[in-house]
Amino acid sequence: MVDRLIPEQLKVRTVWISDIHLGYKDCKAEFLLDFLGRVECDTLYLVGDIIDIWSLSQSFHWPASHNQVLRTLLKKARDGVKVIYIPGNHDSVFRDYIGESFGAVEIHENCIHETLDGKRLLIMHGDELDNIIRFSRFTKIVGETAYDFLLFLSRISNKLRQHLGYSYWSLAGYIKARLNNAAQAIECFERAVLDWAAHHNVDGVVCGHIHHPNIRMENGLLYCNDGDWIENCTAMIETRDGKLEILHWSDSRKRVKQLDHIAKAVSSQRPLASESLVSQSPASIQATSAAATSG
């Protein structure tokens, strides 16, 4: 579904954002700041890779806009928004502080979100599945190098588009969507997440990690990926009436995916799961792929 008629101001129950990669040169901090300035929510989930420690350890890149993103997130927490931060693989150093709070921001390994109609969604970054979805070291290196090159091409493309008066467009995402190996890797990841949800007795999962926003339902289980702010500039929201939507938010705004009726699509008879769900690894999940994705 594509709908460009998104209000200038949004009032929603819940927002999920991940893979911002503050400290990385391709972070779209200005678009994110615009989104954060226009959305009001009760709960905000930061689903990992908020700060790119990997990139900062190689070369320091920290413009004012990246600092402003952190200040904006902390201000939302001070103003009464429940902000929950779940570190990812690029900011895994903050996993040492799980169970603590930074200001009013709670740091969790993972957590359960209950939707308006009572469905229980496990919130996790997604890198927990890296040891289950097996890639060779060579494949990972080639994939990361190719992805960096695609982002480089996308950066040049958007400078040209901006000069010509066109809106933001992800060349990296366009090419990645048409590479068979990348599509196979994304499908492999999504199926592994759905298996993880089934194993942990939840109604669905919200994650990030692979920079591919999506909402899909399969066998009564909900897979949600809120995307990223490197190439897709997407967030997931739960509206006041309980709809789940993925929003693209750059210099143009549109709904990318929407799920209207969770209650009809998801089984409601599932036992409770614990707070530390992802520490249990289902031995039955086996997924391999020759494709490479970067998260």
C-alpha positions in Angstrom: 0.0 0.0 0.0 1.3 3.5 -0.9 -0.5 6.6 0.5 1.2 10.0 0.4 -1.5 11.7 2.5 0.3 11.6 5.8 -0.6 14.4 8.2 2.1 17.0 9.1 1.7 16.1 12.7 1.1 12.5 14.0 -0.4 11.4 17.3 0.1 7.6 17.8 0.3 5.0 20.5 3.7 3.6 19.7 6.8 4.3 17.5 9.6 1.8 16.6 12.8 3.0 15.0 16.1 1.2 14.6 19.4 1.2 12.6 19.9 5.0 12.8 23.7 4.5 12.8 24.6 7.8 14.4 28.3 8.4 13.7 28.1 6.9 10.2 28.4 9.2 7.2 25.2 7.8 5.5 22.9 8.4 8.5 19.9 10.5 7.5 19.8 12.4 10.8 18.0 15.4 9.3 15.1 13.3 8.0 14.9 11.6 11.4 14.8 14.9 13.3 11.9 16.1 11.1 10.0 12.9 11.9 10.7 13.1 15.6 9.6 16.7 15.7 6.3 15.8 14.1 5.3 12.7 16.0 3.7 12.4 19.5 3.6 8.9 21.1 3.1 7.2 24.4 5.9 4.7 23.8 9.1 4.9 21.7 11.2 1.8 21.1 14.8 2.2 19.9 15.4 -1.2 18.4 19.2 -1.3 18.1 22.1 0.2 16.2 21.2 3.7 17.3 24.9 4.7 17.6 27.3 3.1 15.2 30.2 2.3 17.5 31.8 0.2 14.7 32.0 3.1 12.4 33.1 5.6 15.1 36.0 3.2 16.0 37.3 3.4 12.4 36.8 7.1 11.8 35.1 9.8 13.9 32.1 11.4 12.2 29.7 13.3 14.5 28.0 16.3 13.0 25.7 18.5 15.0 22.6 16.8 13.6 23.7 13.5 15.2 24.0 15.1 18.5 20.6 16.7 18.1 19.0 13.3 17.5 20.3 12.1 20.9 19.1 15.3 22.6 15.7 15.0 21.0 15.3 11.3 22.1 16.4 12.2 25.7 14.0 15.1 25.8 11.1 12.9 24.7 11.9 10.6 27.6 12.1 13.6 30.1 8.7 14.8 28.8 7.0 11.6 29.7 7.3 9.4 26.7 8.3 5.8 27.7 11.5 5.3 25.8 12.9 1.7 25.7 16.3 1.1 24.2 17.3 -2.3 23.0 21.0 -2.3 21.8 22.0 -4.0 18.6 25.2 -5.3 17.2 26.7 -1.9 16.2 26.0 -0.5 19.7 26.4 -3.8 21.6 28.7 -2.1 24.2 25.5 -0.8 25.8 24.3 -4.3 26.5 26.6 -4.1 29.5 24.0 -1.7 31.0 20.9 -3.9 30.4 18.4 -3.4 33.3 19.6 0.1 34.0 18.4 3.5 32.8 20.2 6.4 31.1 18.2 9.4 32.3 14.7 8.3 31.7 15.6 5.9 28.9 15.3 2.2 29.9 17.8 -0.3 28.5 16.5 -3.8 27.8 17.9 -6.9 26.2 14.4 -7.4 24.6 10.9 -6.8 25.8 7.2 -7.5 25.1 4.9 -4.9 23.6 1.2 -5.4 24.0 -0.9 -3.9 21.1 -4.2 -2.1 21.6 -6.1 -5.3 21.0 -3.9 -7.4 23.4 -1.4 -9.0 21.0 2.0 -9.6 22.4 5.0 -8.7 20.2 8.6 -9.5 21.0 10.9 -6.5 20.4 14.5 -7.5 19.5 17.2 -6.1 17.3 17.7 -9.2 15.1 21.4 -9.9 15.3 20.5 -12.6 17.8 19.8 -14.8 14.8 23.2 -14.3 13.1 24.5 -17.5 14.6 21.4 -19.3 13.3 21.4 -17.9 9.8 24.9 -19.1 8.7 27.0 -17.2 6.2 30.6 -17.9 5.4 33.1 -15.3 6.4 33.9 -14.6 2.7 30.2 -14.0 2.0 29.9 -11.6 4.9 33.0 -9.6 3.8 31.8 -9.4 0.1 28.3 -8.5 1.3 29.5 -5.7 3.5 31.8 -4.3 0.9 29.1 -4.4 -1.8 26.6 -2.7 0.6 29.1 0.1 1.4 29.6 0.6 -2.4 25.8 0.7 -3.0 25.5 3.4 -0.3 28.3 5.4 -1.9 26.4 5.2 -5.3 23.2 6.2 -3.5 24.9 9.2 -1.9 26.1 10.5 -5.3 22.7 9.8 -6.9 20.8 11.8 -4.3 23.1 14.7 -4.5 22.4 14.8 -8.2 18.6 14.4 -7.6 18.6 17.2 -5.1 20.4 19.4 -7.5 17.7 18.6 -10.1 14.9 19.2 -7.7 13.9 15.6 -7.2 13.1 14.0 -3.8 15.2 11.5 -1.9 15.3 8.0 -3.4 17.4 5.0 -2.3 19.4 3.6 -5.2 20.9 1.1 -2.7 17.5 -0.2 -1.8 16.4 -0.3 -5.4 19.4 -2.4 -6.5 19.3 -4.6 -3.4 15.6 -5.4 -4.0 16.5 -6.7 -7.5 19.5 -8.9 -6.5 18.3 -12.5 -6.2 20.9 -13.4 -3.5 19.9 -10.4 -1.4 16.2 -11.3 -1.7 17.0 -14.9 -0.7 18.9 -13.7 2.4 16.0 -11.4 3.4 13.5 -14.2 3.1 15.8 -16.5 5.1 16.0 -13.9 7.9 12.3 -13.2 8.0 11.5 -17.0 8.2 14.0 -17.4 11.0 12.3 -14.6 12.9 8.9 -16.1 12.4 10.3 -19.5 13.7 11.7 -17.6 16.7 8.3 -16.1 17.4 6.7 -19.5 17.3 9.3 -21.0 19.6 8.8 -18.2 22.2 5.0 -18.3 22.2 4.4 -14.7 21.1 2.1 -13.3 18.5 4.8 -11.7 16.5 8.2 -10.0 16.5 9.3 -6.4 15.8 13.0 -6.1 14.8 15.5 -4.2 12.6 19.0 -5.3 11.7 18.7 -6.0 7.9 17.6 -2.6 6.7 14.5 -3.9 5.0 11.2 -2.6 6.3 8.3 -5.0 6.1 5.1 -6.2 7.7 4.0 -9.8 6.9 1.7 -12.4 8.4 2.4 -16.1 8.1 0.7 -19.0 9.9 -0.9 -16.6 12.4 2.4 -14.9 13.3 3.3 -11.3 12.6 6.8 -10.3 11.3 7.6 -6.6 11.5 10.8 -4.8 10.5 10.9 -1.1 11.1 13.7 -0.6 8.5 16.5 2.0 9.0 17.7 5.5 8.6 20.6 4.7 6.3 18.8 4.0 3.0 15.1 3.6 3.7 14.3 6.3 6.2 11.4 4.3 7.8 9.7 3.9 11.1 6.9 1.7 12.3 3.9 3.1 14.2 0.9 1.8 16.0 -1.9 4.3 15.5 -4.4 5.3 18.1 -6.9 2.7 16.7 -4.3 -0.1 16.7 -3.2 -0.2 13.1 0.4 -1.0 12.4 2.0 1.1 9.6 5.5 1.5 8.2 6.2 5.1 7.2 8.8 6.4 4.8 9.9 9.8 6.0 12.4 11.8 3.9 11.7 14.9 1.9 8.7 13.0 0.8 6.4 11.0 3.1 4.3 7.9 2.4 2.9 4.8 4.0 4.9 1.8 2.8 3.0 -1.0 4.6 -0.1 -1.2 6.6 -1.9 -3.8 8.7 -5.4 -3.0 9.6 -6.8 -5.9 11.6 -4.2 -7.6 13.8 -6.9 -9.3 15.9 -8.3 -11.3 12.9 -4.9 -12.2 11.7 -3.0 -13.3 14.8 -3.9 -16.1 17.2 -4.8 -14.8 20.7 -4.3 -18.0 22.6 -0.6 -18.0 23.4 1.0 -18.4 26.9 3.1 -15.6 28.4 6.8 -15.3 27.5 9.6 -14.1 29.7 11.4 -10.8 29.5 14.7 -12.4 28.5 13.3 -14.4 25.6 16.2 -14.2 23.1 18.7 -15.9 25.5 17.0 -19.2 24.5 18.1 -20.4 21.1 15.8 -22.9 19.3 18.0 -25.7 18.1 15.4 -26.6 15.5 16.0 -23.4 13.5 18.5 -24.1 10.7 18.8 -21.5 7.9 21.6 -21.1 5.3 22.0 -18.8 2.4 24.7 -17.7 0.0 23.3 -14.2 0.0 24.7 -11.3 1.9 22.9 -8.5 3.8 24.3 -5.9 6.1 22.8 -4.7 9.4 
